[in-house]
């Protein structure tokens, strides 16, 4: 049981201060050890001197990150403004039910109160709706922004904890020293994180516009109109051969090194050939391109580059072409499923494609060989797949 007087004496603090923290439950998660109680008291005293209010201490303690209360303090301080939900609905011109749907899509955990920045964003969104942005597209964009920012935030916290916080807290003589060491670094990192989104978003937005403009305009048939959300696209999956076994044999860190080498190859060749990375999948990637030739050129270059290196396993790829449903930057449907299953059939340094890819890339500098009908898992009818190689425009006559 916590002995307030003894902890206060050992920490050099007033009994009343330690009692206040105890009454607030700030020692509840600490091990039943006088040394740990004293260390917690010293951290609380440092944070108290820094002006961290009791509400922030309680929130940080509840999340079991009291040593990182500096982060809570800064993040909470930046949430200027206390705009109530009804006021935000009035300012944005949105019906309350629609505003709730946008908040849910964005991943807002508490829609009762909004900061100045959040209000400004929602006002801009309301302006877009009045200018003609369809509500369905606005919801999809909010899902994109919310899911990506949630991913970024979680990745930042994990990276910070594993690469910075653990080391600093582990190397320090006490949680007090570790928390103090992290304070200035955390503030500098948060400043950088706050400054990067707009310029980087605009840079990537310009790149994406140029990519889609150049490819879609070149390959859309005159007068062709597809249902909303549907596209004709080449979908590919590329990964490293035998990655699971490598993880067991050579260890997680070495396997991660191989995956990062593949990532560098994929990013370089997709930029070169106008192919979009849809998402990372463990040691592999899902790719999309409106036209098959660009996709094949990128994949053949990736596979050839990996095969030429002695410091990584061979890569392989599977490609399908056809109709897919686009949603929040991802793709769904039969074409996607087939491409994933075609990858399963590929051998090291091999790119396999479906018959539709052969047809879509017929005039490209590719050779298509060894056609065979495969039973793919989860696909009812047999699928004819071909092995593709560069430097040949001739297509052999289909067998069978």
N, C-alpha and C positions, 0 to 999 in steps of 0.2 A: 504494500500500500504506500502511496506517495506520502513522504514526510516533508511537508512544505517548509518547515523551519530549517531542517537539515539541508535541503536542496538550496534554499535561499542563502544559508551561511556559506556553503561550499562554493556557490556561484558569485558570492559577494553582492547579493541583491537584497532589496527590501522584502520582508515576508509578505507584505500586502500585494506587491506586484506579482509574486509567484502565485499567491492565492487567487488573484484575479484570473491568471492564465489557467490555473487548475479548474476554477469554477466554469470557465469557458470551454473546458474539455480538451485543451491543447496538449495535455499529457496522456490522453486516453490510449493512443496508439503506440506509445513508447514502451519498450521492454521494461519489465519489472526489475529495474536496476538503477541504483542511485547514480552511477556514472552516466547512464543514458539520460536520466532525468536532469542532471546538471548540464549536460551538453545541450539538451533541448532548451533549458532555461537561458543559456548563454546565447543561443540562436535567437530566441524570442526577444532578449534584451537588445541585441544588435538591430533587429528589425524594428523594434519599438523606437530606438534612438534614430533610425532612419526615417521615422514618420509613417511607417506602414500601419494603417488603421486596423482595429480589431476585426472588422468585417472581412478584410483581406486575409488576415491570419487564419480566421476560421475557415474561409473558403479553401485556402491552401492546405490547411490541416485535413479538411474533409477529403481532398483529393490526394492526400498522402504525399504532398510535394512541398512541405513547409520550407525546406532548404532552398526552394526555388521561388519563394514568395516575392522576391524582387521582380520576377517575371509577371506574377499576378498584379503587383502594384503598378507596373508600367502599362500593362494591357488595360487594366481597369481605368487608369488615369486618362488613357487615350479615348475612352468611350465618352466623349463630351456630349452633353445633352441628354434629356430624359423625356423623349417624345412618346406619349401614350398611343396605343394602337388606333383608337378612334381619331385622334388628331392626325396621324399618318395617313389614314384612309381619306380624310378630308383634303389634306394637302396634295395627295397624289391623284385624287379624283377616281380612286378605285372603289368598287364595292367591297365591303368587308370580307365576304366569302372569297372573292377573287384574291384579295391581298393575303388571306390565310393560305391559299393555294400556292402563291408565289413564295411565301415564307417557308412553307413545307418543302418546296422544290429546292430552295436555297440551303436548306438544312438549318434554319434558324431555330435554336432550341427554346428561346423565350421570346414570343411575339407580343408581350405586353408592353415592353419599353424598347425604344430605338435610340441610337446615338445620332448626332448631327450627320455624320458620314453616311450612315445607313438611310436616313431620311433623304439625303441628297441623291443617293443611288435610286431609291424607290420613286422619287419624283421624276428622275430622268426616264425610268422605265414607264411611268405613267404617260410622260410626253410621247414616248415611242408608240404606245398603244393608241393614243389619240391621232398620231400621224399615220396610222394604218398598219402597224405591226400586228399580225394575227395573234390572238391570245394563246393559241396552241404553240406557236413558235416561241412566244415569250416564255411560256412554261418550260419548253425544251431548253432554251438558252439558260434559264435559271437552274435547271437540273445540271447542265454542263458546268456552269460557274460554281454551283454549290458542291458538286461531286469532286471537281478538280481542286478547289480550295480546301476541301476536307482532306483530300489525299495529300496535298502539299503540307498542310498543318500537321497531320499525323506523321508524315515523313520527316518534317523538321524536328518534331519533338523526339522521335526515335533516334534520329541522327545526333541531335544535341546530347541526349542522355548517354548514348553508347560511346560517343567520341569525345565528349567534353565533360559532362557532369560527373559521370562515374569516375573518370580519372582525377578530376579536381577534388571531389569528395574523398576518394580513396587515398590520395596523396597528402591530404591535409591532416593536421593533428586533431582537428575537431570539426564537427558540422559547422560551427561558427566560422572558422577560418575558410572552409570550403565555400560556404554561402557568400562570404565577403569576396572571395576570389572570383566567383562567378558573376557578381553584380555588374561590374563595368563591362565585361565581355558580353554579357547578355544584352545590355543596353545598346552596345555598338552593333550587335548582330540584328537586333530588332529594327534599328534605324535603317540598316541595309535592306532588310526584308520589306520594310514599308516603302522604300524608294524604288524597288525594282519592278513591281507589277505593271504599272502603266507603260513605261517605255518598252519593256520586254514584250508585253502583250501586243502593242502596236507593231513592233518589228515582226513578230510571228504572224500577226494578222495580215500584214502586207505580203509576206512570203506565201501564206495560204491562198490569198486572193490571186496572186500571180500564178500559182500552181493550178488552181481550179480553172481560171480563165483560159490559160493556154491549153489545157488538156480537154476540158469539157467542150469548149467551142470547136475544137478540131475534130471531135469524134461524135458529136450529136447530129443525127440525121435531120435534114431539113423538115420542118413541120412536126418533128417528133415531140410528143408530150407524154410524160410518164405520170402515173398517179403520185400525189403528194407523198414525199418520203421515200419513194422508190427510185433506184438507180440501176443502170447496167454498169457493172464494174468487175475488174479483175481482183480477186481476193487471194492472198498467199499467206502461207505460214512457213517460217524458216526457223530452224533450231540447230543445235549441236548434236552430233551423233554420239549416242551412249553417254549422255550427260549424267543420268542417274547413277550409273556404274562408276563414273569418274568421281562423283561426289563421295562415294563410299571408299574407293581405292586411294584417291589422292587428297581427300579432305575437302571441307567446305570452302576454305579460303582459296585453294587452288582452283576449284571448280568455279568460284566467283570470278577469278581472274580470267578464266577462259570465256565466261559469259560476257565480261566487259570488253574483251577483245572482239567478240562477235558484234557487240553493240556498236563499237567504233566503225567496223566494216559496214554494218547496216546503215548507220546514219550517213556515212560518206556516200554510199552508192544510191541511197534513196534521194538524197539532195541532188546528186548528179543526174539522175534519170527522172525526176519529177514524180516520185512515188511517196505516198504518205504512210508514216508509221501510225497504225491505229492504236496499238497498245503492246506493252511488253508482257510476255507470258513465261515467267521463270527464266529459262535459258534461251527462249525464243521470242519471236515477234510476229504479230499479225500486221500485214501490209495491205494497202488498197491503192488501186490506180484505175482511172477511167478507161485506159487502153492497155491491151495485153502486151504490145511490143515493149513499152517502157518498163512494165513489170518484169518481163523476161530478161531484158538487158540488165536490170538491177540485180536480179537473183543470180544470173550466171556470173556476174562480176563478183558478187559476194562469195559464192561457192568456190570460184576459182582462186580468189584471194586467200580464203581460209585454207584451201588445199595446198597452196604454195608455201604456207607458213609451217614451221616445225614446232612452234610454241603454242599450238592450239589444235583441238580435234577438227575433223572435217565437218562442214556444214551440209545441210540438205534442205530441200524446199518442196512444197506442194502448191499447185495453183489451180484455181477454177475460175471460170468466167460466166457471168449471167446476172439475173435480176436479184437484187438484195434490198432490204429495207434499212434505210439509214435513220438512226435515232441517237441523238446526243453525241454525235461524233463516232459512234460504233456502228457495226453492220450486223444484220441478223438474217437468217433464212437458209434455204437449201444450199445455195452457192457457198456460203460460209462453212456449213457443215461438211460439204464435199471436199473443199480445200483442206480442211483439217484432217480428214480421213486419208486424202491422197498423200499428205505428208507422212503418215504412218507407213506407207508403202515404199518410201524413198530409202535408198541405200546411201552410204556416205558419199559426199560430193556429187549427188544426183539431184536434178530438178525434174519432177514429174508434173505433167499437166493433163487436163481433161481434153476431150475432143473439141469442146467449145473454145478452149484457149487456142488450139491448133487453127481452128477456123478464123478466130479473131486476129491471129498473128501471122496469117498465111503469107503476107507480102514482106514480112520482116526477115532479117538475116539469121534465120534459125533453121536447124535441122531437127526433124521429129522422127524418132526411131523406136523400134521394138514396141509397137502397140499391143496392148493386152486388155482383156476384159477382167475387171476385178470386182469381187464382192466386198464392198466397203461396210464397215460396221455402222449400223444405224441407217443405211441407205438401202431401200427396197430393191431397186433394179441394179443390175451390173453396170459399172461405169468403165468406159474405155479410157485408159490412160496411156500417155506417151512419155518417153524420155526425150528431153530437149537438149540440144547442144548448139553452140554459136557457130557462125561462119559458114552456114549453108542455108540457101533460100529454097532448096528443093524439098518438097514434101513427098515422101513415098506413098504409093498407092495403098489405101487401107486394106488390110488383109481380112479375110472372112467376109 
